[in-house]
Every structure is written in C-alpha cells, then in structure tokens.
C-alpha cells in the first residue's frame, strides 16, 4: 500500500497514512478482533532533523500507535515507518507504573450498559425512587491513582450518575448524589459501589436553549466583511500573515499545535517558537467527600483534546472572513475520522495599535491593531473549552483559553448543624451545588528566539530605599536573575513585583548591543490548591509552579508523562528536572502553568458564560524599533457614523 509522499516532516497525518498505519500493524500480527487504538500520533522527527531539512529532501514518515487489547487489558506501543512499510519498534507498556491509555469514546457507552445491568447499582437507584435505569445517564470519569488496594493494573473509571427527565433534558441539572460506582472496563464489572446516603434529587428543569418566544429582539446584526478577502495566505499547512509565518498542526492529544513560528524582519525570517501547544490541562475538584475525593480530570492525557474537537459553525463559533481547516485523526478502531471545520482562522480588528496627537508639529496619527486568530473548541463531558492563539502586528503572541459549558453539579447539603455553610461547594440553584475546582493548563513552548540556543532571565521590579543614590525616594529599578539550571527554574509568578521571564539569545543582538529576547508575561493566578502530599499534586506536579524550564528532549512531550490515565505520578516534569540539566545558552522548553480557580456563582447556571485565562509573549529588544511603524493608515470607507462629521478623513 502506497501513500502520497509528505512535503514536509511536520505535515499532519493524512487519512491514507492512518489507513496505511493500521494495515502495517495488521500485517505484523498486532491487530485482532479485540484490539483498540487509543492513540495514533505522528512520530515527529527530532528538532535538529526538521531544522536541517530542505525542500526536496526525503521525508521519513513514522507513526506511534498505542494498542489496547480489550480482552486482556494488555497495552502495546508500536512505531511504524510508513516510508519503509514496516513496524520498526514495539514494546509492552507496564500499566502499573506507566499508567493507562486515554479513555475511549466506546467506553462511555460500555459503562452505561454495565451499570444498567448491575443489581447493586440498580438497587441503589431504586432506593432513590428511580426504577428505570435507562433514564439514568452515567458519567464515566477518570479514576486517578490513590493507592487503593486491588486497583493496581486495572483499567478503571469512577462513575457518577444523573437523571434525564426526557431526551431533550439537561442531565447535569439532576445529579444523583451519594453513590459512586468503580467499574473495570476490561472485565466489565463493578469493582466497588459506595453509597454515602440519599440526598434530595432536584427535578427542576434547567434548560439553556431559549425558545423563539423568549429570545430578546433588541440585537441588530453585526456584519464583519473583508471585501478584498483576508490578508493571510495558506499553502498546505503553512500560513503567512502580515510578517508572520508558521505551520499548523493537529493531533489527538493536544489538538491544535503551531510550529516554526517566525517573523519576517527585512530580508530575514526570524524564528521565535519552534513548537507551541497546550500539552495538558487538569481540572482538580476540592470536595473531599467519599464520593468525590477522586475528582481530578486530565483532559489531554486522559480524554484526548483532539478527539473531543467540535466542528465549528460560521457565524456562531467564528465571525468574519473565515478559513477552516479539517482535522484527520484515528478513531478507536485505528481508522481515519475527519473532523470538519476543526480549526478556525480569521483576522480581527483589535482597537488602536498606536496613536499620538502632537501639539508642537500639528500632526495627529493613529493606526489600528489587527490580530490573526487560530482557534479550536472542545467538549469534554460537561465543560467546553476554546483555545485561541493570537498573532499581533507588533510581534506579540497571546494564548487565550475560554472555559464555558455546564458546571459539574452535585446535591447541595445545606448548612451544617452549627449553622456554617457547606465548605466545599457553592449553591447555584435550590438544592443544587457545584464543587469548588480549578482549571489549570500547561502551555509547552519550545522556544527558538533567533535560533535554537536560548537562556531564561527572571526580571522583576525592585524598590530602592532612600539613600545617597536615591535621596528623594522616587527611584526604582529592576533586577535580572539568570536561571542557569533546571533546579533553579521551577518558579512562581509574583504580581507584586511584576515578575516576568525573558527568553534571551545571547548570540544575537539588536542595534543597541542588547541580546534579543521575548518576555513571557504571566497572569499569576493561583497554582494547585490541593495539599502537596495529595495524589493530584504528585500526578499533576506541573501545576505546583507557574514556570518550568527544561533542556529540550524530544521524548518529553507531556508534563505528566505519556500515559496520564491512572499514572501514579512517576513520569512527570518533576522527575525530569532531577537531572538538573544546564539551561543557560541551551535548547530550552518553557512549560507555563496558568488557569482559573472557580468558585461557581448562580450566574454560572444553567450554562456558564465564558471565563478567560491565558498569557502573553512580547518582544523585548527583539526588534530595533516598533515593528508596526509601516502599518497602513486606517480607511474609513468600511465605517459609518450616527453623527454628521466635518468632512475630514477619519484618520489623518
């Protein structure tokens, strides 16, 4: 079986290549009737290989596949060479120490069938007045790792249940609290059923789809048009916009990835980032009750962000002159599945770029900021997340993550006997609670500021006391501390001193002789709030710091390891940095933790307005001057005004 040759080492896997991969695994005897494909990923070549490649050079295409035998639970990792038509590597994964592959789509339906047929679970439901099991929807949730006897090596989920009043009902409004089932997905049995008591069941509907009668009629249309078309060009996966050039990628774990981001400066395309992605996100819950203490979800490593991507809709998810990209991933059977409109790209006006009115020379000048938006949206159970990468005219890069969807509801127990409120959740509707939780993301930024060898400086504002050099006390300065080894580079943000991290190239300077750099500007919201001794603190060690800097290693792709599901916490970033590698003038990767701490509000019910988290990368001495000085004057022909003007052009 032959597949079309890839034009670049980082080209996304095609449907034909995914089919070819499956065929090679079949021919090698690795696929049987009970084999499933939790992971099928492009085995990206090492950075040095990609950077040394030139158009016309041969491209070897490799695929890394994780296979699960549903009859035995055995997990095999195989590498195929599509170029050579052979399996070139295989090993058995030790699920006890390495963890399990992600949960697959078919397992959600499997769990419902198991519980609907289980006598103990059905009896627990009947005790709550629920006699029709098939009206009860089961949320199969990742099990974590808690050193519970008998769970070692099992492929488990822990299951909470919700009543669905009818086929159109919002199930999340009706949590059946107090009972949780631990289910083995291989043996298809309930390993343990915990019943912590019967709580009142909320049966009030909480739909969020307004009827045509109830929708407001005050809004008039906003039309965003680009009569001459968009300013970007697309050649395969390569995008050129204004002075930016980059490559789009997509895989089933991280979803959207951006590669080889560079900025055209004169005759040079100057590299900034080799590879950027959201490599993991975890949602740790703060309710320690017997049925909820284990609630911690790794949406990338346990559920696969790319597999959960939405097909986006024009005018709803994206507005303007849109360019969509389809994504092709492998389904649970190892065959290609196309996700239409998985990635959305468009331009947005973003207000004023710069402006000045000068009373000395009588001039007034203004330019409009514009940004390129590359985004995708996922749904993981009750929550929905949008990931938006922004590129700006002035060389700024931003990532914004948007959290929405339906909060994970519980029964609200009401005040305690001493009159105090329940300390672990908010009451968001009568009798309905929402446990406190966090949404913590890890951005993996494989930096390449003006080349592959960079260093990281921690820069912060510093007060200067009154003294001979500061007699009036008005002076302040900044301090710069080089992070020289991995042991020094696990850092917390500090907004009180404006702490930022500058990625510096000591071998490249601007016209002032300063090293070129890009600054990571963190939001500095809380890191993980769970106790340092907790299971989640071990498994999601990356969430305990806002920044980690590691020396590049192509095998270190995910901050909690390759197999996060039921991993006890022994393959994450905290284990890598024990090597304490030199990062001063090295090939460095930044891992930035950011996110939200969510104390749900009544206004978050029955559907949550978008909440935002993210960070900014800003050039610092990377350019000799403002790189957007050549931005064109704004045109007023696409604007309108409700007032009569004086005849002058809008911008002058």
Secondary structure, DSSP 8 states (H G I E B T S, - for coil): ------SSTT----HHHHHHHHHHHHHTT---TTEEEEEEEE----HHHHHH--TTS----EEEEEEEETTT--EEEEEEETTTTEEEEEEE--HHHH-B----HHHHHHHHHHHHT-HHHHHHHHTTT---GGGEEEEEEE------TT-TT--EEEEEEEE-SSTTS-GGGSEEEEEEEEEETTTTEEEEEEE----------------TTTS-----------TT--SEEEETTEEEETTEEEEEEEETTTEEEEEEEEEEETTEEEEEEEEEEEEEEEEEB---STTTTT-EEETTTTT-TGGGB----BTTTB-SS-EEEEEEEE-TTS-EEEEEEEEEEEEEEEEEEEEEEETTTTEEEEEEEEEEEEEEEEEETTEEEEEEEEEETTS-EEEEEEEEE---EEE---S-TTS---TTEEEEETTEEEE-EEEEEEEEEEE-TTSS-BEEEEEEEEE--SBTTBTTS--EEEEEEEE-BGGG--B---GGGT-EEEEEEEEEE-TTS-EEEEEEEE-------S-TTSHHHHHTGGGG-SEEEEE--TT--STT-S--BT--S-SSHHHHGGG--B-TTB-EEEEEEEEEEE---GGGSSSEEEEEEEEEEEESSSSSS-TTTT-----STT---SS---S--S--
